[in-house]
Amino acid sequence: MVTSTPSAELANRPSPRLAIKHYFRSLKDPRRRHCRRHLLGDIIVIAICAVICGANDWKQIATFGQRRLDWLKRFLELPNGIPSHDTFERVFARIAPVTFQACFHAWITAVCDGLGVKHVAIDGKTLRRSGSAALKPLHVVSAWATANQIILGQLAVAEKSNEIPAIPELLELFSVRGAFVTIDAMGCQKEIARAIVTQGGDYVLTVKENQPHLLADIEKCFDDALAKNLAGVRHHLYATEDEDHGRQEKRSYLLIEDPEGIRNQEEWEKLNVIGMCYSERTVGGKTSTETRYFIGSRKANAKTYGKVLRNHWGVENNLHWQLDINFGEDDSRIRHRTAADNFAVLRRIALSLLKQHPAKLSIACKRLAAALDTDFLEEILRGVDKTDNR
């Protein structure tokens, strides 16, 4: 009697149809032709799979490839086996981040067209240990679809102050038509508001001291409206109260439509509402208060704006915290600018895919499950391409 070996059984299993091979095949190989011992597509797919499964640096990516060689052979050519960690590092240090980002965007766009993105939060994050004596740490500006839990795009800049010119460029990478776009005070700029409206979206921009006249005019508008008990003022109110882990938080939103007294209001494209959020936070018997102001282009009620703003402030937990705690982004010591930028894209690809899987597991547990079970890993990889027939 002939018995099949585990490797034979593995070879007989149907190969997974992985969309990543399709969407990244247009990526231009940056290497000289005689240096291409390993196929670029193989390198990209191994890296994405490895980061999903817990790899946080080049050596760990190579280790994943070596330990999952039989599985990878089912859908990759691997003419010379698994590349070394040095090869992964060299290749990702030479791939143009904008081109890599474009391939990623094409993949995610295939998802978003079907999901219907309603809210995009744009926020920046510094990779703290990516700096050196000569270079400041890399700063990455990301666009996060809050309800869909997907990264729509990212751009790396030298430092936080460079977010302002980067945001309009980032907005060109994806569609915001019909969606709210929220940005913190750094992005409260007339050019950014115009770019969002021009592309068919609606902005919600936090206003702080970087726009002193606008802030002063908004504060006066609310003072005047409250002094007359909001009589004759078209307004909306909304309040929330949350209690969790010994922390109590109350928020009150007041929205005024068609505000008056805003200097140079016509320069702020389609500025239709101004808003105020007053919050009280009590922890351990101590209460702190804060008042935030914002502007918006869409005429909607205070509840709508309140939910959009809460979701924006939640980007710290749903995106940045995940990248630091589960992907070790803050501790990453990849200092080559291009390599660090591309590895940041890998993390965001992995996080977006992991978020789409319906398993009631934490991101850390999903990564572990994917590392231990290739069937689970294949489910994650197919998650953004459920209708793909290739």
KOLDREN-577163 format. One record per residue (C-alpha): residue number from 1; chain; x, y, z. Coordinates in steps of 0.05 Angstrom, whole numbers, plus 32768, in hexadecimal, padded with zeros to 4 digits. Each point is the difference from the previous one (the first is absolute). Example, Ala and Ser with C-alpha at 12.3 -4.5 7.8 and 13.67 -1.06 7.14 Angstrom:
2
SITE / 1 / A / 80F6 / 7FA6 / 809C;
SITE / 2 / A / 801B / 8045 / 7FF3;
***
This chain:
390
SITE / 1 / A / 8000 / 8000 / 8000;
SITE / 2 / A / 801A / 8045 / 7FED;
SITE / 3 / A / 7FF8 / 8036 / 8034;
SITE / 4 / A / 8006 / 8049 / 7FF1;
SITE / 5 / A / 8031 / 802A / 8026;
SITE / 6 / A / 7FEC / 8042 / 8020;
SITE / 7 / A / 8027 / 8026 / 7FCB;
SITE / 8 / A / 7FDB / 7FD9 / 7FC9;
SITE / 9 / A / 7FBD / 8010 / 801F;
SITE / 10 / A / 8015 / 8049 / 8004;
SITE / 11 / A / 8013 / 7FFF / 7FB6;
SITE / 12 / A / 7FBD / 7FE2 / 7FED;
SITE / 13 / A / 7FD8 / 8036 / 8023;
SITE / 14 / A / 7FE4 / 8037 / 7FD2;
SITE / 15 / A / 802B / 803E / 7FFD;
SITE / 16 / A / 7FE3 / 803E / 8021;
SITE / 17 / A / 7FEA / 8037 / 7FCF;
SITE / 18 / A / 8024 / 803B / 801E;
SITE / 19 / A / 7FEC / 8044 / 7FE6;
SITE / 20 / A / 8041 / 8020 / 8018;
SITE / 21 / A / 8024 / 7FDE / 7FC6;
SITE / 22 / A / 7FD2 / 8024 / 7FD0;
SITE / 23 / A / 8001 / 8045 / 801E;
SITE / 24 / A / 804C / 8003 / 800B;
SITE / 25 / A / 8015 / 7FE3 / 7FBD;
SITE / 26 / A / 8005 / 8045 / 7FE1;
SITE / 27 / A / 8035 / 8015 / 8033;
SITE / 28 / A / 8041 / 8011 / 7FDC;
SITE / 29 / A / 803C / 7FD7 / 8017;
SITE / 30 / A / 8035 / 8032 / 8018;
SITE / 31 / A / 803A / 7FCE / 7FFA;
SITE / 32 / A / 8030 / 7FF6 / 7FC7;
SITE / 33 / A / 7FED / 7FC5 / 7FD6;
SITE / 34 / A / 803C / 7FD6 / 8012;
SITE / 35 / A / 7FF1 / 8009 / 804B;
SITE / 36 / A / 7FBA / 7FE2 / 7FFC;
SITE / 37 / A / 800A / 7FBB / 801F;
SITE / 38 / A / 7FBC / 8006 / 8020;
SITE / 39 / A / 7FC0 / 8018 / 7FDF;
SITE / 40 / A / 7FE6 / 8043 / 8018;
SITE / 41 / A / 7FB9 / 7FE5 / 8007;
SITE / 42 / A / 8018 / 7FC7 / 802C;
SITE / 43 / A / 8025 / 8031 / 802D;
SITE / 44 / A / 7FC2 / 802D / 8007;
SITE / 45 / A / 7FD1 / 7FC6 / 800F;
SITE / 46 / A / 802F / 7FE0 / 8033;
SITE / 47 / A / 8009 / 8043 / 8024;
SITE / 48 / A / 7FB5 / 800D / 8004;
SITE / 49 / A / 7FF1 / 7FBA / 8019;
SITE / 50 / A / 8038 / 8003 / 8033;
SITE / 51 / A / 7FEA / 8043 / 801D;
SITE / 52 / A / 7FB9 / 7FE6 / 8007;
SITE / 53 / A / 801D / 7FC4 / 8026;
SITE / 54 / A / 8028 / 802A / 8031;
SITE / 55 / A / 8041 / 8013 / 7FDD;
SITE / 56 / A / 8018 / 8046 / 8015;
SITE / 57 / A / 8043 / 8003 / 7FDD;
SITE / 58 / A / 8026 / 7FE5 / 7FC4;
SITE / 59 / A / 801E / 7FC4 / 8024;
SITE / 60 / A / 7FBC / 7FEA / 8019;
SITE / 61 / A / 7FE4 / 8006 / 7FBA;
SITE / 62 / A / 8037 / 7FD2 / 7FE5;
SITE / 63 / A / 7FF5 / 7FCF / 803A;
SITE / 64 / A / 7FB6 / 7FFD / 7FEF;
SITE / 65 / A / 8010 / 7FF1 / 7FB8;
SITE / 66 / A / 8030 / 7FC8 / 8012;
SITE / 67 / A / 7FCE / 7FE0 / 8030;
SITE / 68 / A / 7FC6 / 8005 / 7FD0;
SITE / 69 / A / 8026 / 7FEC / 7FC1;
SITE / 70 / A / 7FD3 / 7FC6 / 7FED;
SITE / 71 / A / 7FC1 / 802A / 8007;
SITE / 72 / A / 801E / 803A / 7FD9;
SITE / 73 / A / 8015 / 7FD2 / 7FC7;
SITE / 74 / A / 7FB6 / 7FF2 / 7FF2;
SITE / 75 / A / 7FF7 / 8045 / 7FE1;
SITE / 76 / A / 8045 / 8020 / 7FF9;
SITE / 77 / A / 8037 / 7FEC / 7FCF;
SITE / 78 / A / 803B / 8008 / 8031;
SITE / 79 / A / 8035 / 7FEE / 7FCB;
SITE / 80 / A / 8038 / 8007 / 8033;
SITE / 81 / A / 7FDC / 7FF2 / 8041;
SITE / 82 / A / 7FF2 / 8034 / 8035;
SITE / 83 / A / 8027 / 8041 / 7FFC;
SITE / 84 / A / 802E / 8014 / 8039;
SITE / 85 / A / 7FEE / 8037 / 8030;
SITE / 86 / A / 8034 / 802C / 7FDE;
SITE / 87 / A / 7FDC / 7FF6 / 7FBE;
SITE / 88 / A / 7FBD / 8015 / 801E;
SITE / 89 / A / 8020 / 803D / 801E;
SITE / 90 / A / 8025 / 8014 / 7FC0;
SITE / 91 / A / 7FC2 / 7FF8 / 7FD4;
SITE / 92 / A / 7FD1 / 8027 / 802E;
SITE / 93 / A / 8035 / 8036 / 8006;
SITE / 94 / A / 7FFD / 800A / 7FB5;
SITE / 95 / A / 7FB6 / 7FF9 / 7FEF;
SITE / 96 / A / 7FE2 / 8044 / 7FF4;
SITE / 97 / A / 7FCF / 800B / 803A;
SITE / 98 / A / 7FCF / 8025 / 7FD3;
SITE / 99 / A / 7FFD / 7FC6 / 7FD0;
SITE / 100 / A / 7FFA / 7FCD / 8038;
SITE / 101 / A / 7FC9 / 802C / 801E;
SITE / 102 / A / 7FDC / 8002 / 7FBC;
SITE / 103 / A / 7FFD / 7FB3 / 7FFD;
SITE / 104 / A / 7FE7 / 7FFE / 8047;
SITE / 105 / A / 7FCC / 8035 / 7FEF;
SITE / 106 / A / 7FE8 / 7FD8 / 7FC3;
SITE / 107 / A / 7FF5 / 7FC4 / 802D;
SITE / 108 / A / 7FDC / 8027 / 8036;
SITE / 109 / A / 7FD6 / 8026 / 7FCD;
SITE / 110 / A / 7FE4 / 7FBE / 7FE9;
SITE / 111 / A / 7FE5 / 7FF8 / 8047;
SITE / 112 / A / 7FE9 / 8047 / 800C;
SITE / 113 / A / 7FD7 / 8004 / 7FC2;
SITE / 114 / A / 7FD5 / 7FC9 / 801D;
SITE / 115 / A / 8002 / 8017 / 8048;
SITE / 116 / A / 7FEB / 8048 / 7FF7;
SITE / 117 / A / 802F / 802B / 8029;
SITE / 118 / A / 7FD9 / 8035 / 8028;
SITE / 119 / A / 8036 / 801D / 802D;
SITE / 120 / A / 804B / 8009 / 7FF6;
SITE / 121 / A / 802C / 8015 / 803A;
SITE / 122 / A / 8043 / 801E / 7FED;
SITE / 123 / A / 8035 / 8000 / 8036;
SITE / 124 / A / 804B / 7FFE / 8007;
SITE / 125 / A / 802E / 7FD2 / 8028;
SITE / 126 / A / 804A / 8004 / 800E;
SITE / 127 / A / 802B / 7FC1 / 7FFC;
SITE / 128 / A / 8029 / 8015 / 803D;
SITE / 129 / A / 803C / 7FD2 / 7FF9;
SITE / 130 / A / 8008 / 8008 / 7FB5;
SITE / 131 / A / 802B / 803D / 8009;
SITE / 132 / A / 804C / 8006 / 8002;
SITE / 133 / A / 8034 / 8033 / 8011;
SITE / 134 / A / 7FF8 / 801D / 7FBA;
SITE / 135 / A / 7FB5 / 7FF6 / 7FF5;
SITE / 136 / A / 7FC2 / 800E / 8029;
SITE / 137 / A / 7FCF / 7FC7 / 800B;
SITE / 138 / A / 7FD2 / 7FF1 / 7FC5;
SITE / 139 / A / 7FB9 / 801C / 8006;
SITE / 140 / A / 7FC8 / 7FDB / 7FDB;
SITE / 141 / A / 7FBD / 8020 / 7FEE;
SITE / 142 / A / 7FC9 / 7FCC / 7FF8;
SITE / 143 / A / 7FB9 / 8001 / 7FE7;
SITE / 144 / A / 7FD5 / 7FCF / 8028;
SITE / 145 / A / 7FB9 / 7FEB / 7FED;
SITE / 146 / A / 7FE3 / 7FFF / 8046;
SITE / 147 / A / 7FC3 / 7FD3 / 7FF6;
SITE / 148 / A / 8023 / 7FD2 / 7FCF;
SITE / 149 / A / 8040 / 7FFB / 802A;
SITE / 150 / A / 802B / 8006 / 7FC2;
SITE / 151 / A / 803C / 802B / 7FEE;
SITE / 152 / A / 7FF1 / 8025 / 7FBF;
SITE / 153 / A / 8045 / 801E / 7FF7;
SITE / 154 / A / 803D / 801D / 8022;
SITE / 155 / A / 8038 / 8031 / 7FF2;
SITE / 156 / A / 8042 / 8006 / 8026;
SITE / 157 / A / 801C / 8045 / 800F;
SITE / 158 / A / 803F / 8017 / 8023;
SITE / 159 / A / 7FDC / 801C / 803D;
SITE / 160 / A / 7FBB / 8012 / 801B;
SITE / 161 / A / 8002 / 8048 / 7FE6;
SITE / 162 / A / 8001 / 7FE4 / 7FB9;
SITE / 163 / A / 7FBB / 7FE1 / 8007;
SITE / 164 / A / 7FDF / 803F / 7FE3;
SITE / 165 / A / 801B / 7FFA / 7FB8;
SITE / 166 / A / 7FFC / 7FB4 / 8003;
SITE / 167 / A / 7FB5 / 7FFC / 800F;
SITE / 168 / A / 7FE7 / 801A / 7FBC;
SITE / 169 / A / 8031 / 7FCF / 7FDF;
SITE / 170 / A / 7FE5 / 7FC8 / 802B;
SITE / 171 / A / 7FB8 / 8011 / 7FEE;
SITE / 172 / A / 8011 / 7FF4 / 7FB7;
SITE / 173 / A / 800E / 7FB6 / 800E;
SITE / 174 / A / 7FB8 / 7FED / 800E;
SITE / 175 / A / 7FB8 / 8018 / 7FF8;
SITE / 176 / A / 7FDD / 8028 / 8037;
SITE / 177 / A / 7FC0 / 800B / 7FD9;
SITE / 178 / A / 7FC5 / 8000 / 802F;
SITE / 179 / A / 802C / 7FF6 / 803E;
SITE / 180 / A / 8011 / 8029 / 803C;
SITE / 181 / A / 804A / 8010 / 8006;
SITE / 182 / A / 8019 / 8011 / 8046;
SITE / 183 / A / 8044 / 801F / 8010;
SITE / 184 / A / 801C / 801D / 8040;
SITE / 185 / A / 8014 / 8049 / 8007;
SITE / 186 / A / 8040 / 7FF7 / 7FD7;
SITE / 187 / A / 7FD5 / 7FF3 / 7FC3;
SITE / 188 / A / 7FD2 / 803C / 800B;
SITE / 189 / A / 8017 / 8023 / 7FC1;
SITE / 190 / A / 7FD8 / 8023 / 7FC9;
SITE / 191 / A / 8024 / 7FD9 / 7FC9;
SITE / 192 / A / 7FF0 / 7FBD / 8022;
SITE / 193 / A / 7FB6 / 8013 / 8009;
SITE / 194 / A / 7FFD / 8013 / 7FB6;
SITE / 195 / A / 8021 / 7FBF / 7FEA;
SITE / 196 / A / 7FCE / 7FD6 / 8028;
SITE / 197 / A / 7FC3 / 8025 / 7FE4;
SITE / 198 / A / 801C / 7FFF / 7FB9;
SITE / 199 / A / 8005 / 7FB4 / 8004;
SITE / 200 / A / 7FB8 / 7FF9 / 8016;
SITE / 201 / A / 800B / 7FF7 / 804B;
SITE / 202 / A / 7FED / 8027 / 803E;
SITE / 203 / A / 8033 / 8018 / 8033;
SITE / 204 / A / 7FFE / 8003 / 804C;
SITE / 205 / A / 803E / 8027 / 8017;
SITE / 206 / A / 8015 / 800D / 8048;
SITE / 207 / A / 800F / 8049 / 800D;
SITE / 208 / A / 8037 / 8016 / 8030;
SITE / 209 / A / 8032 / 8038 / 8009;
SITE / 210 / A / 8022 / 7FF3 / 7FBC;
SITE / 211 / A / 7FC4 / 8025 / 7FE3;
SITE / 212 / A / 7FFA / 8039 / 8034;
SITE / 213 / A / 7FCD / 802C / 7FDB;
SITE / 214 / A / 7FD4 / 7FC5 / 7FEF;
SITE / 215 / A / 8002 / 7FE6 / 8047;
SITE / 216 / A / 7FF1 / 8044 / 801E;
SITE / 217 / A / 7FC6 / 800B / 7FD0;
SITE / 218 / A / 7FE2 / 7FBB / 8010;
SITE / 219 / A / 8006 / 800C / 804B;
SITE / 220 / A / 7FDE / 8043 / 7FF9;
SITE / 221 / A / 7FC9 / 7FE2 / 7FD5;
SITE / 222 / A / 7FF0 / 7FCD / 8037;
SITE / 223 / A / 8005 / 8033 / 8038;
SITE / 224 / A / 7FCE / 802D / 7FDC;
SITE / 225 / A / 7FD1 / 7FC7 / 7FF1;
SITE / 226 / A / 8001 / 7FE5 / 8047;
SITE / 227 / A / 7FF7 / 8046 / 801D;
SITE / 228 / A / 7FBC / 8004 / 7FDF;
SITE / 229 / A / 7FEF / 7FB7 / 8010;
SITE / 230 / A / 8009 / 7FEC / 7FB7;
SITE / 231 / A / 7FC1 / 8028 / 7FEE;
SITE / 232 / A / 7FFC / 8009 / 7FB4;
SITE / 233 / A / 803E / 7FD4 / 7FF5;
SITE / 234 / A / 7FFA / 7FC2 / 7FD5;
SITE / 235 / A / 8021 / 7FCD / 802C;
SITE / 236 / A / 8004 / 7FB6 / 8014;
SITE / 237 / A / 800F / 7FE0 / 8044;
SITE / 238 / A / 8019 / 7FBB / 8012;
SITE / 239 / A / 801B / 7FE3 / 8041;
SITE / 240 / A / 8020 / 7FBD / 8012;
SITE / 241 / A / 8016 / 7FE0 / 8041;
SITE / 242 / A / 802F / 7FC4 / 8005;
SITE / 243 / A / 801C / 7FD9 / 803B;
SITE / 244 / A / 8036 / 7FCC / 7FF9;
SITE / 245 / A / 8038 / 7FE4 / 802D;
SITE / 246 / A / 7FF2 / 8034 / 8036;
SITE / 247 / A / 8001 / 803A / 7FCF;
SITE / 248 / A / 7FC3 / 802B / 7FF4;
SITE / 249 / A / 7FFC / 802D / 7FC3;
SITE / 250 / A / 7FCA / 8032 / 7FED;
SITE / 251 / A / 7FFF / 8025 / 7FBD;
SITE / 252 / A / 7FD2 / 8037 / 7FE9;
SITE / 253 / A / 7FFF / 8015 / 7FB7;
SITE / 254 / A / 7FE3 / 8042 / 7FE7;
SITE / 255 / A / 7FFD / 800E / 7FB5;
SITE / 256 / A / 7FEF / 8041 / 7FDF;
SITE / 257 / A / 7FEC / 8002 / 7FB6;
SITE / 258 / A / 800F / 803B / 7FD2;
SITE / 259 / A / 802A / 8025 / 8034;
SITE / 260 / A / 800A / 804B / 7FFC;
SITE / 261 / A / 803D / 8029 / 8012;
SITE / 262 / A / 8035 / 7FD1 / 7FE6;
SITE / 263 / A / 8035 / 802C / 7FDF;
SITE / 264 / A / 8010 / 7FEC / 7FB8;
SITE / 265 / A / 7FCE / 7FC8 / 8004;
SITE / 266 / A / 7FFC / 7FFB / 7FB5;
SITE / 267 / A / 8049 / 7FE9 / 7FFE;
SITE / 268 / A / 7FEC / 7FC1 / 8026;
SITE / 269 / A / 7FDF / 7FD6 / 7FCA;
SITE / 270 / A / 7FB8 / 7FF0 / 8010;
SITE / 271 / A / 8005 / 8011 / 804B;
SITE / 272 / A / 7FB9 / 7FF2 / 8016;
SITE / 273 / A / 8005 / 7FEE / 8049;
SITE / 274 / A / 802A / 800F / 803D;
SITE / 275 / A / 8000 / 7FD2 / 803C;
SITE / 276 / A / 8014 / 7FFD / 8049;
SITE / 277 / A / 800C / 7FC2 / 802A;
SITE / 278 / A / 8003 / 8008 / 804B;
SITE / 279 / A / 8019 / 7FC2 / 8025;
SITE / 280 / A / 8006 / 7FED / 804A;
SITE / 281 / A / 802B / 7FC6 / 8013;
SITE / 282 / A / 8001 / 7FE3 / 8047;
SITE / 283 / A / 8036 / 7FCD / 8014;
SITE / 284 / A / 800D / 7FEE / 8048;
SITE / 285 / A / 7FD3 / 8037 / 801A;
SITE / 286 / A / 8025 / 8036 / 7FD9;
SITE / 287 / A / 7FDB / 8025 / 7FC9;
SITE / 288 / A / 8021 / 8023 / 7FC4;
SITE / 289 / A / 7FDD / 8028 / 7FCA;
SITE / 290 / A / 8010 / 8012 / 7FB9;
SITE / 291 / A / 7FDE / 8028 / 7FC9;
SITE / 292 / A / 800F / 7FF1 / 7FB7;
SITE / 293 / A / 7FE9 / 8027 / 7FC3;
SITE / 294 / A / 7FF9 / 7FE9 / 7FB8;
SITE / 295 / A / 7FE5 / 8015 / 7FBD;
SITE / 296 / A / 7FDA / 7FD6 / 7FCD;
SITE / 297 / A / 7FE6 / 8003 / 7FB9;
SITE / 298 / A / 7FC3 / 7FD3 / 8005;
SITE / 299 / A / 7FBF / 8017 / 801E;
SITE / 300 / A / 7FF0 / 7FC7 / 8030;
SITE / 301 / A / 7FE9 / 7FF9 / 8048;
SITE / 302 / A / 802C / 8001 / 803D;
SITE / 303 / A / 7FF9 / 7FB5 / 800B;
SITE / 304 / A / 801E / 7FF3 / 7FBB;
SITE / 305 / A / 803B / 802E / 800E;
SITE / 306 / A / 8008 / 7FE4 / 8046;
SITE / 307 / A / 8006 / 7FB9 / 7FE6;
SITE / 308 / A / 8030 / 8014 / 7FC9;
SITE / 309 / A / 802D / 8024 / 8032;
SITE / 310 / A / 7FFF / 7FC6 / 8031;
SITE / 311 / A / 8015 / 7FD1 / 7FC9;
SITE / 312 / A / 8038 / 802E / 7FEC;
SITE / 313 / A / 801B / 8004 / 8047;
SITE / 314 / A / 7FFB / 7FB4 / 8003;
SITE / 315 / A / 8035 / 7FFA / 7FC9;
SITE / 316 / A / 8034 / 7FFF / 8038;
SITE / 317 / A / 7FE5 / 7FBE / 801A;
SITE / 318 / A / 7FEB / 7FDF / 7FBF;
SITE / 319 / A / 803D / 8012 / 7FD7;
SITE / 320 / A / 803B / 801F / 8025;
SITE / 321 / A / 7FFA / 7FD6 / 803F;
SITE / 322 / A / 7FFA / 7FC1 / 7FD6;
SITE / 323 / A / 803E / 8012 / 7FD7;
SITE / 324 / A / 8029 / 800D / 803F;
SITE / 325 / A / 7FE9 / 7FC8 / 802E;
SITE / 326 / A / 7FF4 / 7FC7 / 7FCE;
SITE / 327 / A / 8031 / 8013 / 7FC8;
SITE / 328 / A / 8037 / 8021 / 8029;
SITE / 329 / A / 8000 / 803D / 7FD2;
SITE / 330 / A / 801A / 8031 / 8035;
SITE / 331 / A / 8039 / 7FD0 / 8010;
SITE / 332 / A / 8014 / 7FF3 / 7FB8;
SITE / 333 / A / 8048 / 8013 / 7FF3;
SITE / 334 / A / 7FFC / 7FFF / 7FB4;
SITE / 335 / A / 8023 / 8041 / 7FF1;
SITE / 336 / A / 8007 / 7FFF / 7FB5;
SITE / 337 / A / 7FCA / 8031 / 7FEB;
SITE / 338 / A / 7FE4 / 7FD8 / 7FC5;
SITE / 339 / A / 8003 / 7FBD / 8024;
SITE / 340 / A / 7FDE / 801E / 803D;
SITE / 341 / A / 7FC9 / 801F / 7FD5;
SITE / 342 / A / 7FF3 / 7FBF / 7FDB;
SITE / 343 / A / 8000 / 7FD7 / 8040;
SITE / 344 / A / 7FCC / 8030 / 801C;
SITE / 345 / A / 7FD5 / 7FF0 / 7FC2;
SITE / 346 / A / 8009 / 7FB5 / 800F;
SITE / 347 / A / 7FE7 / 800A / 8047;
SITE / 348 / A / 7FC3 / 8026 / 7FE8;
SITE / 349 / A / 7FF0 / 7FCD / 7FCB;
SITE / 350 / A / 8004 / 7FC9 / 8035;
SITE / 351 / A / 7FD6 / 8027 / 8032;
SITE / 352 / A / 7FCA / 800F / 7FCC;
SITE / 353 / A / 7FFC / 7FB7 / 7FEC;
SITE / 354 / A / 7FFF / 7FE8 / 8049;
SITE / 355 / A / 7FC8 / 8031 / 8010;
SITE / 356 / A / 7FD5 / 7FE4 / 7FC8;
SITE / 357 / A / 8000 / 7FB9 / 801A;
SITE / 358 / A / 7FC1 / 7FF3 / 8029;
SITE / 359 / A / 801F / 7FD4 / 8035;
SITE / 360 / A / 7FF2 / 801B / 8046;
SITE / 361 / A / 804A / 8004 / 8011;
SITE / 362 / A / 8030 / 8038 / 8011;
SITE / 363 / A / 8031 / 8015 / 7FCA;
SITE / 364 / A / 8038 / 7FDE / 8027;
SITE / 365 / A / 7FD9 / 7FBE / 8002;
SITE / 366 / A / 7FEF / 8005 / 7FB6;
SITE / 367 / A / 804A / 8008 / 7FF0;
SITE / 368 / A / 8011 / 7FC4 / 802B;
SITE / 369 / A / 7FC8 / 7FD6 / 7FE1;
SITE / 370 / A / 8017 / 8013 / 7FBA;
SITE / 371 / A / 8047 / 7FEB / 8011;
SITE / 372 / A / 7FE9 / 7FBD / 801A;
SITE / 373 / A / 7FC9 / 7FF0 / 7FCD;
SITE / 374 / A / 800B / 800D / 7FB6;
SITE / 375 / A / 7FB5 / 7FF6 / 7FF3;
SITE / 376 / A / 7FF2 / 803B / 802E;
SITE / 377 / A / 8036 / 8028 / 7FDE;
SITE / 378 / A / 7FE1 / 7FF2 / 7FBC;
SITE / 379 / A / 7FBC / 8018 / 801A;
SITE / 380 / A / 8021 / 8041 / 8015;
SITE / 381 / A / 8022 / 8008 / 7FBC;
SITE / 382 / A / 7FBF / 7FF4 / 7FDB;
SITE / 383 / A / 7FD8 / 802C / 802F;
SITE / 384 / A / 8004 / 803E / 7FD3;
SITE / 385 / A / 7FF2 / 7FD8 / 7FC1;
SITE / 386 / A / 7FC5 / 7FD3 / 800F;
SITE / 387 / A / 7FE5 / 8005 / 7FB9;
SITE / 388 / A / 8042 / 7FF6 / 7FDC;
SITE / 389 / A / 7FFE / 7FC7 / 7FCD;
SITE / 390 / A / 8048 / 8002 / 7FE8;
***
